[in-house]
Each structure stands twice: as structure tokens, then as C-alpha cells.
């Protein structure tokens, strides 16, 4: 049995109410939790583990943090597009020598982009920090439409399943309408369905950052 839009929206509304009923003023996000039936999904097999980026229909808030590596026109376009951080080509080796700084960079940004000429340096000096996290940058030419790239990243989440048949993914924010959050939930469900995992879902839950988990009924 599939999850219908009415039940998704109802669960989001309940999670919102429970997450704010104690007067919490914290700027909360909405998270979606998938639990698959363990007997039907052997995550010891790589083909049963999800690890992919997904573009959602609605922008997530607060905005995704993006770091750009590059100089000149590329750096100017990246700043104009609204990236969080720009790192010049000359600063990459220096950053690579500082273990704490490169680790903080990797943890503090959701996605990375780079000009073509910086990619060898990024791989050499920062690959150890970015690679294991699945955050190696995507390369772009100086003429690339970075406005479109950044706009898409602001709607992008990384779905990653590790050693257990579960994953959590951000689908919204308390500042968003329930309908927009529900549309993002539906997009994640469609992704799971496209991978052939829909029939293996044991339960699906939604919650705010500080609130209790609410089950989405089928």
C-alpha cells in the first residue's frame, strides 16, 4: 500500500504542532526517516545501499552551504550566484596542510563546486577529507551558468544508507508551507520507488528538529 498525499500532509501538520507546542523558538527543519524491513533488505550488499543526490521540487531553508574552488571569472560568478565560501587556487595547498581546517571545511559545507583547473589540486590536497564524505566537487568551466547550478543545489539532498536499512533526509523547514514539504516528501518516495525499494518500507516518519517523530500512515 502506498503513502497518499493526505496522510503525508496530515503527519507534517501533526509534527509541526508537536514540535512547537512547548514554545520552542529554535529554527527547526523537517526530517524524513525511512525504515526498511531488515529481512527484505540486506545492506551488507552494496547494491542494497542508497548513496545518491536527489533534487527536490522546493528549495530548502536555511539554504544549503556551498563551497567553490576557483579564481577570476569563475570565482566572481560563484559569489554572484550566492555560494557560501570561495577558496582560491593558491589557498588549496595551504588548506590541505591544516588537518583541522580541511576537516572543518568538509563538515561545514553540504556541496562543493570547482573550476576545471583547480580539480587536480583539490584531489591532491583535500581528497582525503572530501572523498569519504561523498563531497568531492563537481567541475565547471568559467562560462558555466552557476546561478542555475547553485539554485539546483539549494533543492538538493544526499540520500545515503550506511550499515543499517534506514536513512534520514531533510525535506523542509518550519518556514515552509505544509504542501511544499509534502511535495518534497513525495519526491523522496518516488526516488525510493524508482530504486525498487518501495515494497520494502517498514515505516516512514517525519519530525521537526526538536519535536517527536510522527508516523506517516499508509
Backbone as a ProteinNet text record, in pm:
[ID]
protein_1_A
[PRIMARY]
XXXXXXXXXXXXXXXXXXXXXXXXXXXXXXXXXXXXXXXXXXXXXXXXXXXXXXXXXXXXXXXXXXXXXXXXXXXXXXXXXXXXXXXXXXXXXXXXXXXXXXXXXXXXXXXXXXXXXXXXXXXXXXXXXXXXXXXXXXXXXXXXXXXXXXXXXXXXXXXXXXXXXXXXXXXXXXXXXXXXXXXXXXXXXXXXXXXXXXXXXXXXXXXXXXXXXXXXXX
[TERTIARY]
84.5	0	88.3	58.4	140.7	98.3	180.4	151.1	80.4	-39.1	-110.6	-82.5	-107.2	-72	-143.6	-269.6	-344.1	-278.7	-234.9	-170.5	-34.1	36.9	166.6	148.7	52.8	27.4	-21.1	-104.8	-156.1	-43	49.5	162.5	253.9	273.6	356.4	292.4	161.2	90.6	99.5	87.6	98.2	239.4	339.3	478.3	507.4	451.9	470.9	410.8	288.5	220.5	294.7	337.7	407.5	547.1	608.3	742.9	749.3	634.5	632.7	539.2	476.4	375.1	432	562.5	623.3	689.5	653.6	707	850.7	894.9	1032.4	1051	1149.1	1174.1	1290.3	1347.4	1457.3	1412.8	1499.7	1467.7	1474.4	1364	1365.2	1346.9	1406.8	1388	1292.7	1245.8	1167	1254.2	1257.6	1336.1	1245.1	1279.3	1204.4	1290.4	1232.1	1306.2	1242.1	1321.8	1278.7	1334	1248.8	1291.1	1246	1343	1311.3	1308.4	1235	1229.2	1364.5	1424.7	1561.2	1573.1	1472.5	1478	1469.1	1416.5	1396.7	1502.9	1591.6	1692.1	1826.3	1907.5	2038.8	2139.8	2166	2252.8	2400.7	2431.4	2570.8	2608.2	2505.6	2528.8	2527.1	2632	2640.4	2521	2464.7	2352.5	2226.2	2224.4	2108.7	2128	2236.8	2262.4	2249	2168.9	2148.4	2255.1	2305.7	2403.3	2397.1	2308.3	2283.3	2225.7	2249.6	2189.9	2052.6	1961.9	1826.6	1785.5	1735.4	1686.3	1537.5	1501.7	1363.4	1290.6	1158	1083.8	1088.8	1109.8	1106.1	1235.6	1276.7	1400.2	1395.3	1508.7	1520.1	1576.5	1529.9	1579.6	1623.9	1726.3	1815.1	1888	1934.4	1993.4	2115.1	2128.1	2241.4	2372.4	2473.9	2604.7	2691.3	2739.3	2815.8	2951.6	3055.8	3190.8	3238.5	3302.8	3355.4	3506.5	3577	3721.1	3747.2	3816.2	3846.6	3883.1	3922	3963.8	3893.3	3921.2	3877.6	3728.9	3692.5	3552.7	3469.8	3529.7	3457.8	3424.4	3522.6	3500.9	3397.7	3406	3309.6	3167.5	3153.3	3021.1	2967.8	3058.7	3017.5	2965.8	3036.9	2992.5	2858	2844.1	2719.6	2602.6	2632.5	2527.9	2486.6	2569.2	2531.6	2595.2	2713.2	2780.3	2823.6	2843.5	2878.5	3024.2	3112.9	3257	3324.5	3423.7	3506	3651.7	3719	3859.5	3942.7	4046.8	4129.2	4220	4269.8	4357.4	4482.5	4539.3	4662.6	4641.3	4518.4	4491.7	4463.5	4440.7	4408.1	4522.7	4648.5	4757.7	4775.5	4760.4	4774	4667.7	4545.6	4436.3	4460.4	4516.5	4542.6	4643.7	4728.6	4830.1	4775.1	4655.2	4594.4	4481.1	4508.4	4412.2	4279.4	4285.5	4162.7	4080.7	4150	4079.7	4013.8	4083.5	4023.5	3907.6	3918.2	3808.9	3687.5	3713.1	3604.8	3537.7	3617.9	3563.2	3469.1	3512.7	3431.9	3301.7	3309.2	3190.2	3097	3153.3	3075.2	3003.7	3023	2957.3	2888.2	2774.4	2696.4	2744	2781	2824.3	2942.1	3018.8	3137.1	3135.3	3178.6	3197.7	3338.4	3391.1	3528.4	3546.2	3635.7	3674.7	3760.6	3763.6	3834.4	3981.2	4045.2	4189.2	4225.2	4125	4155	4135.3	4070.3	4035.5	4156.1	4269.5	4385	4434	4433.2	4477.7	4380.2	4251	4150.6	4165.9	4183.4	4200.6	4324.5	4433.2	4560.6	4560.4	4509.6	4523.2	4398.7	4282.6	4159.8	4079	4125.7	4052.1	4030.3	4127.7	4118.1	4005.7	3977.9	3871.4	3735.7	3733.8	3607.2	3558.7	3651.6	3615.5	3531.5	3576.2	3498.6	3359.6	3339.5	3208.7	3120.8	3173.3	3097.8	3080.8	3181.4	3168.4	3271.7	3332.4	3424.4	3348.9	3411.1	3338.2	3312	3207.5	3180.6	3250.2	3320.5	3395	3307.1	3337	3263.3	3359.8	3324.4	3403.6	3375	3460.7	3437.2	3307.4	3262.2	3142.1	3013.8	3024.7	2907.3	2805.7	2678.5	2570.8	2562.7	2641.3	2647.1	2521.6	2446.2	2318.4	2227.3	2220.9	2136.7	2190.8	2324.3	2388.4	2357.6	2377.5	2354.5	2206.3	2120.2	1976.1	1934.4	1991.9	1958.8	2011.5	2131.6	2186.5	2102.5	2036	1950.9	1825.3	1806	1694.2	1744.9	1873.7	1934.7	1965.9	1935.7	1971.1	2052.5	2128.6	2204.2	2139	2094	2032.9	2140	2170.4	2281.4	2245.8	2253.2	2227.8	2359.8	2391.1	2520.2	2504.1	2515.5	2519.7	2386.9	2283.7	2152.1	2049.5	1938.5	1838.3	1750.4	1813	1742.9	1816.9	1747.5	1815.1	1726.5	1790.6	1721.7	1757	1661.2	1686.9	1602.2	1661.6	1590.6	1493	1368.1	1267.1	1199.3	1235.7	1168.4	1215	1138.7	1171.6	1041.1	1038.9	914.9	864.1	949.8	907.8	834.6	836.7	774.4	630.2	548.2	411.7	412.1	310.7	300	293	226.8	211.4	344.7	431.9	563.6	650.6	640.3	714.7	663.9	531.7	471.8	517.9	531.2	579.2	722	803.7	941.1	941	850.8	839.2	801.2	705.9	663	778.4	864	978.3	1074.5	1095.7	1183.3	1119.5	990	919.7	930.2	917.9	930.9	1071.5	1170.3	1308.9	1325.3	1274.8	1284.2	1211.6	1096.7	1020.5	1099.7	1168.1	1244.7	1360.3	1405.3	1514.7	1464.4	1332.1	1274.8	1262	1269.5	1267.7	1132.3	1036.1	910	839	838.2	769.5	839.3	959.9	1036.7	1031.8	954.6	945.8	866.4	928.6	858.8	776	837.7	767.2	831.8	754.5	800.5	758	852.1	823.7	872.4	807.8	850.3	856.9	951	964.9	1033.7	1011.8	1090.6	1218.1	1313	1441.9	1426.5	1340.8	1325.3	1199.9	1117.9	991.2	995.4	888.6	881.2	851.3	881.7	858.2	710.3	658.2	518.4	515.3	442.7	433.8	342.6	387.3	303.7	225.2	93.3	8.7	-3.2	-25.4	-43.7	-187.6
-119.7	0	125.1	218.9	338.8	445.2	547.6	658.6	767.2	808.7	909.9	1050	1148.3	1286.8	1337.9	1300.5	1347.7	1301.9	1175.8	1123.9	1187.7	1215.8	1282	1422.3	1497.7	1634.5	1636.8	1539.4	1532.1	1505.7	1417.5	1387.1	1508.1	1583	1703.4	1806.7	1824.7	1920.3	1878.8	1748.5	1699	1718.3	1689.5	1707.5	1854.8	1942.8	2087.1	2128.6	2082.4	2119.7	2067.8	1941.5	1882.6	1941.3	1982.8	2037	2178.5	2246.9	2386.6	2409.2	2301.4	2319.2	2368.7	2347.8	2391.8	2528.9	2599.1	2733.4	2737	2630	2625.1	2728.1	2815.2	2918.3	2883.1	2766	2717.7	2708.2	2746.8	2747.3	2603.8	2531.7	2388.1	2348	2234.4	2172.6	2054.6	2004.8	1881.7	1771.1	1658.3	1543.3	1424.6	1349	1229.8	1108.2	1006.5	886.1	763	691.3	566.5	449.9	353.8	229.1	114	40.5	-72.1	-201.7	-299.3	-429	-497.8	-524.1	-577.6	-709	-795.3	-925.6	-915.4	-802.5	-786.1	-696.6	-640.4	-550.3	-574.9	-655.9	-691.9	-583	-491.6	-377.9	-416	-542.6	-586.4	-595.6	-596.3	-596.8	-453.6	-409.7	-270.7	-227.1	-318.3	-281.1	-248	-282.3	-252.4	-127.6	-56.7	66.8	186.1	282	402.8	505.9	570.8	677.9	766.4	863.9	943.3	1079.4	1177.4	1308.9	1310.7	1385.9	1398.4	1545.1	1593.3	1730.8	1732	1807.3	1817.7	1928.9	1928.8	2033.1	2170.1	2173.3	2301.1	2328	2453.1	2497.1	2472.7	2426.9	2401.1	2523	2544.1	2653.1	2595.8	2654.6	2755.7	2699.6	2790.1	2747.3	2657.4	2562	2469.6	2548.8	2502.2	2567.8	2508.1	2595.1	2553.1	2621.9	2545.2	2599.6	2588.7	2693.1	2694.3	2712.2	2634.6	2647.6	2709.2	2823.9	2884.4	3031	3088.6	3228.8	3299.5	3429.5	3507.4	3503.9	3481.8	3484	3378.8	3261.7	3154.9	3197.5	3252.2	3295.6	3408.1	3502.7	3613.8	3561.6	3468.7	3413.1	3331.1	3261.8	3182.2	3273.1	3382.6	3476.9	3538.2	3576.4	3637	3538.9	3410.4	3307.3	3276.8	3319.4	3302.4	3186.6	3141.1	3034.5	3087.6	2997.4	3036.7	3078.3	3004.1	3024.7	3009.6	3094.6	3082.9	3069.4	2967.3	2942.7	2948.1	3030.8	3048.6	2928.3	2918.7	2807.9	2805.5	2921.3	2927.2	2885.3	2897.5	2864.9	2716.5	2642.4	2499.4	2421.5	2435	2361.4	2400.8	2530.3	2576.9	2513.3	2506.8	2447.7	2299	2234	2091.2	2054.7	2148.9	2123.3	2133	2188.8	2206.7	2105.9	1999	1889.8	1935.9	2015.8	2061.4	2151.4	2236.5	2329.7	2258.4	2163.1	2093.7	2004	1950.7	1869.9	1958.1	2075.8	2169.6	2216.9	2237.3	2277.8	2170.8	2045.2	1934	1919	1934.8	1918.6	2038.9	2156.3	2278.8	2315.1	2238.1	2265.5	2140	2159.9	2046.4	2000.4	2096.9	2063.4	2151.1	2101.3	2171.8	2175.6	2289.5	2302.9	2356.3	2338.4	2380.7	2415.3	2508.4	2535	2418.2	2396.6	2280.8	2277.2	2394.2	2397.2	2370.4	2375.4	2350.5	2203.5	2126.9	1989.2	1902.9	1909.3	1827.6	1863.9	1993.5	2037	1993.6	2004.7	1962.5	1813.6	1734.7	1591.6	1558.6	1630.4	1602.6	1645.2	1764.7	1819.9	1802.9	1787.3	1781.7	1654.1	1569.8	1447.4	1359	1356.2	1271.9	1316.5	1447	1500	1495.1	1521.3	1529.4	1394.7	1312.5	1186.5	1093.6	1059.1	966.5	1017.1	1147.5	1205	1217.4	1173.9	1186.1	1329.5	1414.7	1557.2	1611.7	1525.3	1576.6	1671.3	1784.9	1884.8	1841.1	1899.8	1881.4	1994.2	1962.7	2065.4	2141.2	2271	2354.8	2448.2	2485.5	2581.2	2721.9	2819.9	2957.5	3015.8	2962.2	3014.6	2945.3	2852.3	2776.6	2868.3	2834	2910.5	2869.7	2934.3	2897.2	2937.7	3033.9	3067.9	2945.8	2877.9	2758.5	2645.1	2633.1	2527.5	2545.7	2666.4	2694.3	2681.7	2730.3	2719.3	2573.7	2487	2344.2	2282.6	2323	2270	2309.3	2423.6	2466.3	2379.4	2292.2	2196.7	2052.4	2035.6	1902.9	1845.1	1717.6	1644.6	1522.7	1472.3	1348.8	1236.8	1135.1	1018.5	912.1	876.2	783.9	681.4	557	446.9	378	358.7	300.8	154.9	128.6	-9.5	-62.1	19.9	-23.9	8.8	-64.4	-40.8	80.4	193.9	318.4	435.6	545.9	671.8	787.6	899.3	1022.6	1129.7	1213.3	1318.8	1441	1557.6	1682.6	1708.7	1744	1768.2	1904.3	1981.1	2109.6	2188.2	2292	2386.5	2444.2	2485.1	2537.2	2661.5	2730.3	2848.2	2812.6	2685.2	2640	2595.5	2603.5	2553.4	2400.5	2346.3	2200.3	2135.4	2202.1	2145.5	2133.9	2234.1	2229.8	2120.2	2104.1	1997.7	1861.9	1849.3	1723.4	1689	1790.3	1766.4	1713.4	1764.1	1713.3	1569.1	1538.2	1400.5	1306.9	1349.3	1267.5	1242.3	1343	1327.2	1221	1218.6	1116.3	978.3	970	843	792.9	881.9	843.5	793.6	856.6	812	669.7	645.5	512.3	409.9	448.8	361.2	329.3	430.2	410.7	313.3	297.8	205.8	65.1	48.2	-82.6	-114.6	-11.6	-34.9	-5.1	43.9	89.2	-20.8	-142.6	-252.7	-303.7	-251.3	-297.2	-198.7	-90.9	8.3	-48.3	-48.1	-92.2	19.8	137.2	253	380.9	487.1	618.1	721.7	805.9	903.1	1042.6	1144.2	1282.1	1350.9	1441.9	1513.4	1647.1	1739.4	1861.8	1833.6	1925.1	1904.7	1872.5	1945.8	1930	1854.4	1815.5	1751.5	1600.2	1534.7	1388	1339.9	1212.8	1152.1	1121.3	1146.7	1118.2	1020.5	912	809.6	856.5	839.6	868.3	741.2	751	634.4	601.8	474.5	430.8	447.2
0	0	0	-85.2	-97.2	4	16.5	105.5	25.2	68.7	-8.5	44.6	-39.2	-8.4	116.1	134.8	252.6	382.4	385.5	506.9	529.6	421.9	433.3	491.7	436.2	481.8	626	662.4	799.2	898	862.5	950.5	966.2	859.4	865	957.7	945	1031	1177.6	1204.1	1341.4	1395.4	1312.9	1354.8	1382.9	1301.7	1323.6	1458	1483.6	1607.6	1729.8	1724.2	1838.1	1856.2	1745.1	1752.8	1805.3	1806.6	1850.9	1970	2021.5	2125.9	2257.6	2280.3	2406	2392.2	2286.4	2267	2220.9	2157.3	2107.8	1996.9	2011.6	1911.5	1820.8	1842.8	1759.8	1614.7	1522.2	1379.9	1326.6	1333.7	1310.4	1163.3	1130.7	999.7	1013.5	899.5	895.5	838.2	907.4	862.8	837	735	697.2	727	791.7	827.3	763.6	684.9	623.6	704.6	733.6	796.9	707.3	653.8	566.7	646.8	595.9	662.9	650.2	764.6	766.7	691.5	703.2	638.4	486	437.9	294	229.4	311.1	255.8	324.2	261.7	315	276.7	372.4	341.9	341.1	367.4	352.9	205.1	118.8	-25.6	-76.9	-145.1	-192.5	-276.6	-354.9	-442.1	-362.4	-233.8	-149	-63.3	-85.4	-11	-104.4	-63.9	-143.8	-111.7	-212.9	-195.1	-319.2	-314.9	-435.1	-399.2	-484.1	-467.3	-534.5	-474.8	-528.8	-527.6	-639.5	-649.5	-615.5	-513	-468.3	-543.2	-544.1	-615.5	-549.8	-416.2	-344.7	-268.3	-269.4	-204.1	-54.4	-0.2	142.5	215.4	337.2	421	555.3	618.8	561.4	441.1	356.2	231.1	250.7	160.3	160.4	154.6	226.9	224.4	113.1	25.2	-92	-92.2	-118.7	-129.9	-274.1	-323.5	-460.1	-458.6	-539.7	-557.2	-693.8	-694.6	-823.5	-812.5	-925.4	-930.6	-1046.6	-1057.3	-1172.1	-1197.8	-1323.5	-1364.8	-1290.6	-1271.7	-1201.9	-1059	-989.1	-850.6	-843.3	-936.5	-938.9	-960.7	-1053.8	-1083.4	-966.3	-898.4	-782.5	-670.9	-645.6	-542.2	-579.8	-704.9	-751.1	-741.5	-756.9	-750.5	-607.3	-510.5	-370.7	-298.1	-343.6	-269.1	-132.9	-39.5	97.3	109	42.7	55.6	-79.6	-106.3	-226.9	-183.7	-233.6	-200	-327	-326.8	-445.3	-469.1	-589.5	-627.8	-540.5	-512.7	-432.5	-287.9	-238.8	-99	-76.6	-182.5	-167.5	-102.4	-150.3	-84.1	62.2	91.3	229.1	318.3	266.1	341	362.1	261.3	270.7	376.6	414.1	516	657.9	671	802.8	821.3	892.8	907	966	1072.1	1136.8	1045	970.3	882.9	765.6	705.1	591.2	636.4	759	812.9	842.1	898.3	927.1	798.8	694.8	565.7	511.5	519.2	468	545.8	677.3	760.7	751.4	725.8	729.1	601.7	494.8	367.4	315.4	251.9	202.1	64.7	-20.5	-156.3	-196.6	-293.8	-341.9	-494.3	-548.7	-692.9	-716	-836.8	-864.2	-1010.5	-1037.2	-1175.6	-1223.6	-1351.7	-1408.2	-1366.9	-1363.2	-1336.2	-1190.1	-1099.9	-958.7	-919.1	-1002.6	-966.2	-926.3	-1001	-959	-818.7	-787	-654.4	-545.3	-574.7	-477.2	-447.2	-551.1	-531.3	-451.1	-479.1	-412.9	-266.8	-238.5	-103.8	-15.5	-77.1	2.3	-18.5	-108.8	-138.6	-17.6	72.2	190.9	283.7	283.1	368.7	299	168.2	95.7	42.7	-4	-67.9	16.9	138.3	222.1	257	250.7	281.7	157.6	43.9	-80.6	-125.1	-93.2	-120.7	-219.6	-298.1	-399.7	-493.1	-527.7	-607.8	-750.4	-807.2	-949.2	-1024.8	-1133.6	-1207	-1306.8	-1321.5	-1415.7	-1487.6	-1607.9	-1684.2	-1633.9	-1664.2	-1619.7	-1675.7	-1790.1	-1854	-1808.7	-1716.5	-1672.1	-1604.1	-1617.5	-1554	-1407	-1323.7	-1183	-1106.3	-1158.3	-1095.7	-1095.4	-1209	-1219.7	-1134	-1130.5	-1051.2	-902.9	-853	-711.3	-676.2	-764.7	-742.5	-727.6	-810.5	-801.9	-673.3	-632.7	-507.5	-386.6	-395.3	-284.5	-272.3	-370.5	-365.1	-358.2	-334.5	-342.4	-204.9	-189.7	-68.3	-107.5	-13.6	-36.6	42	-28.2	35.3	48.5	172.2	195.3	302.5	266.1	358.1	387.7	515.8	551.8	595.5	724.1	772.6	825.4	822.7	867.5	759	753	648.2	678.5	697.5	728.2	663.1	645.7	613.9	656	685.4	722.4	620	587.6	489.4	523.9	507	530	415.6	450.3	346.6	359.9	461.1	475.3	595	624.1	730.6	781.8	908.5	965.7	893	820.2	745.5	616.6	577.6	453.2	477.8	371.7	379.9	388.1	455	465.3	326.9	232.8	99.1	27	45.9	-17.4	44.9	175.4	241.9	194.9	182.6	136.6	-4.9	-89.4	-225.8	-223.7	-131.8	-118.8	-68.4	25.1	74.6	-39.7	-120.7	-234.5	-330.8	-349.9	-439.5	-388	-255.1	-196.8	-212	-191.7	-209.1	-353.1	-448.2	-588.3	-619.4	-556.6	-574.2	-521.7	-400.8	-341.3	-428.5	-480.3	-569.6	-695.3	-751	-874.1	-855	-730.7	-699.2	-665.5	-667.9	-639.8	-492.6	-406.2	-262.2	-197.7	-273	-214.3	-137.1	-190.9	-125.2	-1.8	25.3	141.3	258.1	242.8	350.1	466	584.4	704.1	764	779	833.1	784.1	789.1	742.7	846	886.8	992.6	951.6	1007.1	986.4	1122.1	1138.6	1265.3	1242	1334.4	1335.6	1414.4	1408.2	1474.4	1622.7	1691.5	1836.6	1876.5	1779.9	1812	1802.4	1847.7	1841.1	1700	1677.3	1547.3	1527.8	1409.2	1375.4	1258.8	1273.8	1169.1	1056.8	934.3	818.4	786.9	797.1	775.3	626.4	598.3	459.4	417.4
[MASK]
++++++++++++++++++++++++++++++++++++++++++++++++++++++++++++++++++++++++++++++++++++++++++++++++++++++++++++++++++++++++++++++++++++++++++++++++++++++++++++++++++++++++++++++++++++++++++++++++++++++++++++++++++++++++++

